[in-house]
Amino acid sequence: MTKVLRAFSSFRQCLMAGAVLLPVAVVSFSPVASAQEAGARMSVPQQETSAPEAAPLSDSDRAWLAKIEQTLNSATTFQARMQQLDADGKRTTGVVWMKRPGQMRLAYDPPTPLVLVANEGKVVFRDNQLDQTTVIPMERTPLGLLLRQHISLSDDVTVTGFAHESGLVQVSLVRTSSPGDGSLTLVFHDKPLSLRSWSVLDAQGRETRVILFDVHTGISIPPNTFTLPAQPE
């Protein structure tokens, strides 16, 4: 049971990292809290935040960012196994499916009863064991940046960190207008250029990372994969 509750908290953290500037997604968050309570917390007005500080980028860095944009936009679908590491270093596994624009499904391996589905402009988190459902607007989640019709690393996005070493390229991003929504860090293998992992850092400095392996891109995914779970009236 402890493992399930920890996974519940980490999964919510990955999505709700910055939806509100309150500690609603830390590992100590009570899984008994209802979807209605989560929605009420989300309705709290956001505090004003200063503009994010952009990372200094060389011409070589900008060239890599252009390559990354091209790589991300060239893959409209993928399926992969995933390993999630929460802020306490605990590991869980599962499967992720993605179809751009706007569709994603993450499911933990049994016996963890958790599933997340993004579709129709929202992200729905379902805990079948607790019979609880949480609905979050997609534009309030850092993962929404990966599900856009066109993925951009500029425009309304600020690159706050960049590194390229030991065969890996790492890019950290925030929404320029709402950095309090949380930051998203993408890590790529550089040869060939491919997404290796993503991580979300919340307002409390707690990080949840998802590592991908056995990745298949350009595949056909049945539409019902992204059917949203039943939601509260």
LOGUVO-778843 format. One record per residue (C-alpha): x, y, z. Coordinates in Angstrom, 3 decimals. Each point is the difference from the previous one (the first is absolute). Layout:
# LOGUVO-778843
+----------+----------+----------+
:        x :        y :        z :
+----------+----------+----------+
:        X :        Y :        Z :
...
+----------+----------+----------+
This chain:
# LOGUVO-778843
+----------+----------+----------+
:        x :        y :        z :
+----------+----------+----------+
:    0.000 :    0.000 :    0.000 :
:    2.842 :    2.408 :    0.800 :
:    1.434 :   -0.491 :   -3.472 :
:   -3.365 :    0.748 :   -1.591 :
:   -0.482 :    3.177 :    2.033 :
:    3.512 :    1.200 :   -0.844 :
:   -0.632 :   -0.643 :   -3.691 :
:   -3.302 :    1.892 :    0.246 :
:    1.766 :    3.053 :    1.373 :
:    2.842 :   -0.107 :   -2.521 :
:   -2.373 :   -0.412 :   -2.926 :
:   -2.048 :    3.019 :    1.088 :
:    3.221 :    1.929 :    0.556 :
:    1.125 :   -0.662 :   -3.553 :
:   -3.161 :    1.648 :   -1.317 :
:   -0.866 :    2.623 :    2.577 :
:    3.524 :    1.252 :    0.607 :
:   -0.944 :    3.620 :   -0.360 :
:   -3.741 :    0.104 :   -0.470 :
:   -0.198 :    1.984 :    3.223 :
:    2.651 :    1.383 :    2.274 :
:   -1.020 :   -2.261 :    2.849 :
:    1.569 :   -3.285 :    1.144 :
:   -2.694 :   -2.209 :   -1.508 :
:    2.302 :   -2.415 :   -1.780 :
:    2.727 :   -0.918 :    2.441 :
:    0.487 :   -3.572 :    1.106 :
:   -1.615 :    0.694 :    3.344 :
:   -3.253 :    1.026 :   -1.745 :
:   -2.854 :   -2.043 :    1.396 :
:   -1.450 :   -2.358 :   -2.630 :
:   -3.336 :    0.190 :    1.783 :
:   -0.452 :    3.578 :   -1.243 :
:   -2.794 :    0.113 :   -2.563 :
:    0.016 :    1.225 :   -3.578 :
:   -2.299 :    2.805 :    1.154 :
:    2.606 :    1.123 :    2.533 :
:    2.683 :   -0.025 :   -2.682 :
:   -2.217 :    2.123 :   -2.218 :
:   -0.621 :    2.439 :    2.810 :
:    3.718 :    0.395 :    0.542 :
:    0.479 :    0.607 :   -3.694 :
:   -2.492 :    2.845 :    0.138 :
:    2.245 :    2.015 :    2.344 :
:    1.317 :    3.034 :   -1.931 :
:    3.617 :   -0.316 :   -1.042 :
:    2.506 :    2.355 :    1.489 :
:    1.718 :    2.385 :   -2.372 :
:    3.391 :   -1.274 :   -1.094 :
:    2.892 :    1.765 :   -1.647 :
:    1.075 :   -0.831 :   -3.543 :
:    2.180 :   -3.138 :   -0.152 :
:    3.708 :    0.432 :   -0.580 :
:    1.075 :   -1.401 :   -3.359 :
:    3.127 :   -2.145 :   -0.157 :
:    2.943 :    1.461 :   -1.939 :
:    0.201 :   -1.907 :   -3.288 :
:    2.855 :   -0.258 :   -2.476 :
:   -0.525 :   -0.399 :   -3.729 :
:    0.704 :   -3.706 :    0.450 :
:   -2.641 :   -0.226 :    2.752 :
:   -2.568 :    1.690 :   -2.237 :
:    0.822 :   -2.426 :   -2.783 :
:   -0.687 :   -2.898 :    2.370 :
:   -3.302 :    1.578 :    1.055 :
:   -1.023 :    0.215 :   -3.649 :
:    0.857 :   -3.690 :   -0.457 :
:   -1.981 :   -0.904 :    3.114 :
:   -3.055 :    1.910 :   -1.220 :
:    0.212 :   -1.807 :   -3.322 :
:    0.343 :   -3.389 :    1.683 :
:   -2.927 :    0.577 :    2.356 :
:   -2.252 :    1.281 :   -2.771 :
:    0.876 :   -2.866 :   -2.341 :
:   -1.450 :   -2.595 :    2.387 :
:   -3.765 :    0.318 :    0.354 :
:   -0.392 :   -3.345 :    1.777 :
:    2.042 :   -2.204 :    2.268 :
:   -0.350 :   -2.835 :    2.478 :
:    2.610 :   -0.838 :    2.630 :
:    0.635 :   -1.759 :    3.236 :
:    0.697 :    2.443 :    2.802 :
:    1.711 :    0.030 :    3.350 :
:   -1.024 :    2.757 :    2.380 :
:    2.233 :    1.293 :    2.783 :
:   -1.702 :    2.111 :    2.615 :
:    1.524 :    2.663 :    2.223 :
:    0.982 :   -2.655 :    2.558 :
:    1.714 :   -2.199 :   -2.571 :
:   -2.766 :   -2.621 :   -0.087 :
:   -0.515 :   -1.761 :   -3.320 :
:   -3.154 :   -1.137 :   -1.762 :
:   -0.493 :   -1.246 :   -3.561 :
:   -2.690 :    0.150 :   -2.629 :
:   -0.853 :    0.894 :   -3.585 :
:   -0.438 :    3.366 :   -1.717 :
:   -1.763 :    0.708 :   -3.282 :
:    0.018 :    3.387 :   -1.723 :
:   -1.778 :    1.392 :   -3.033 :
:    0.358 :    3.659 :   -0.860 :
:   -1.753 :    2.273 :    0.222 :
:   -1.367 :   -0.307 :    3.483 :
:   -0.195 :   -3.719 :    0.758 :
:    1.972 :   -2.059 :    2.516 :
:   -0.573 :   -2.976 :    2.252 :
:    2.193 :   -1.161 :    2.876 :
:   -0.809 :   -3.218 :    1.824 :
:    1.919 :   -1.615 :    2.841 :
:    0.621 :   -3.713 :    0.039 :
:   -2.282 :   -2.038 :    2.314 :
:   -0.750 :   -0.059 :    2.810 :
:    0.190 :    3.821 :    0.074 :
:   -3.509 :    1.140 :   -1.013 :
:    0.947 :    3.329 :   -1.587 :
:   -0.544 :    1.384 :   -3.486 :
:    0.291 :    3.403 :   -1.600 :
:   -1.610 :    1.006 :   -3.281 :
:    0.467 :    3.311 :   -1.812 :
:   -2.586 :    0.861 :   -2.643 :
:   -2.553 :    2.668 :   -0.914 :
:    2.110 :    2.768 :    1.534 :
:    0.184 :   -1.530 :    3.469 :
:    1.912 :   -2.540 :    2.032 :
:   -2.018 :   -2.537 :    1.980 :
:    1.661 :   -1.935 :    2.819 :
:   -1.798 :   -3.096 :    1.233 :
:    0.675 :   -2.113 :    3.080 :
:   -2.190 :   -3.079 :   -0.362 :
:    0.793 :   -1.298 :    3.475 :
:   -1.047 :    3.199 :    1.750 :
:   -2.749 :    0.683 :   -2.554 :
:    1.256 :    3.549 :   -0.486 :
:    0.344 :    2.130 :   -3.114 :
:    1.825 :    3.313 :   -0.426 :
:   -0.389 :    2.223 :   -3.078 :
:    2.649 :    2.604 :   -0.881 :
:    0.053 :    2.427 :   -2.977 :
:    2.762 :   -1.110 :   -2.361 :
:    1.413 :    3.517 :   -0.287 :
:    0.695 :   -0.037 :    3.756 :
:    2.300 :   -3.030 :   -0.151 :
:    3.669 :    0.030 :   -1.094 :
:   -0.601 :   -3.174 :   -2.018 :
:   -2.408 :    1.979 :   -2.155 :
:    3.056 :    1.516 :   -1.689 :
:    0.757 :   -3.427 :   -1.511 :
:   -3.510 :   -0.466 :   -1.365 :
:   -0.367 :    3.123 :   -2.104 :
:   -0.786 :   -0.077 :   -3.704 :
:    3.353 :    1.674 :   -0.554 :
:    2.619 :   -0.352 :    2.724 :
:    2.045 :    3.168 :    0.380 :
:    3.020 :    0.696 :    2.161 :
:   -0.443 :    3.742 :   -0.440 :
:   -3.078 :    2.167 :   -0.644 :
:   -1.959 :   -0.251 :    3.286 :
:    2.580 :   -2.373 :    1.532 :
:    3.220 :    1.022 :    1.765 :
:    3.036 :   -2.277 :    0.040 :
:    1.336 :    0.312 :    3.536 :
:    2.749 :   -2.607 :   -0.232 :
:    2.081 :   -1.741 :   -2.656 :
:    2.812 :   -2.528 :    0.188 :
:    1.673 :   -2.364 :   -2.457 :
:    2.493 :   -2.498 :    1.315 :
:    0.739 :   -3.732 :    0.166 :
:   -2.266 :   -0.721 :   -2.950 :
:   -3.067 :    1.645 :    1.554 :
:   -1.756 :    3.297 :   -0.712 :
:   -2.075 :    1.491 :    2.811 :
:   -2.483 :    2.862 :   -0.423 :
:   -2.090 :    1.617 :    2.759 :
:   -3.144 :    1.943 :   -0.918 :
:   -2.722 :    2.122 :    1.571 :
:   -2.980 :    1.840 :   -1.414 :
:    1.173 :    3.591 :   -0.245 :
:   -3.288 :    1.434 :    1.270 :
:   -0.468 :   -2.481 :    2.849 :
:    3.293 :   -1.433 :    1.293 :
:   -1.823 :   -0.919 :    3.217 :
:   -1.712 :   -2.803 :   -1.923 :
:    3.227 :   -1.966 :    0.436 :
:    3.020 :   -0.780 :   -2.129 :
:    0.469 :   -2.811 :   -2.479 :
:    3.436 :   -1.467 :   -0.701 :
:    0.559 :   -2.162 :   -3.068 :
:    3.041 :   -2.255 :   -0.407 :
:    1.026 :   -1.368 :   -3.405 :
:    2.556 :   -2.441 :   -1.289 :
:    2.041 :    1.980 :   -2.522 :
:    0.859 :   -2.867 :   -2.411 :
:   -2.550 :   -0.534 :   -1.352 :
:   -1.988 :    2.873 :    1.476 :
:   -2.858 :   -1.571 :    1.968 :
:   -1.959 :    0.748 :    3.150 :
:    1.369 :   -1.921 :    2.997 :
:   -1.933 :    1.485 :    2.928 :
:   -1.960 :    2.907 :    1.346 :
:   -0.283 :    1.401 :    3.491 :
:   -2.275 :    2.473 :    1.750 :
:    1.214 :    2.274 :    2.795 :
:   -2.734 :    1.382 :    2.208 :
:   -0.210 :    3.232 :    2.006 :
:    1.365 :   -1.792 :    3.081 :
:    3.113 :   -1.158 :   -1.876 :
:   -1.139 :   -3.631 :   -0.190 :
:    0.768 :   -1.836 :   -3.223 :
:   -1.756 :   -2.888 :   -1.708 :
:    1.810 :   -1.599 :   -2.928 :
:   -1.278 :   -2.369 :   -2.680 :
:    2.608 :   -2.031 :   -1.905 :
:   -1.016 :   -1.532 :   -3.327 :
:    1.207 :   -3.265 :   -1.490 :
:   -1.135 :   -2.392 :   -2.723 :
:   -1.350 :    3.022 :   -1.898 :
:   -2.019 :   -0.474 :   -3.204 :
:   -0.789 :    3.130 :   -2.042 :
:   -2.305 :    0.537 :   -2.953 :
:   -2.294 :   -2.834 :    1.047 :
:   -3.761 :   -0.320 :   -0.299 :
:   -1.731 :    0.315 :    3.367 :
:   -3.651 :   -1.040 :    0.400 :
:   -2.191 :    3.073 :    0.677 :
:   -1.536 :   -1.566 :    3.113 :
:    3.441 :    0.087 :    1.632 :
:   -0.726 :    3.656 :    0.751 :
:   -3.594 :   -0.363 :    1.171 :
:   -0.347 :    2.147 :    3.097 :
:   -0.979 :   -1.699 :    3.267 :
:   -3.424 :    0.826 :    1.401 :
:    0.063 :    3.449 :    1.602 :
:   -1.939 :    1.617 :    2.824 :
:   -3.197 :    1.771 :   -1.022 :
+----------+----------+----------+
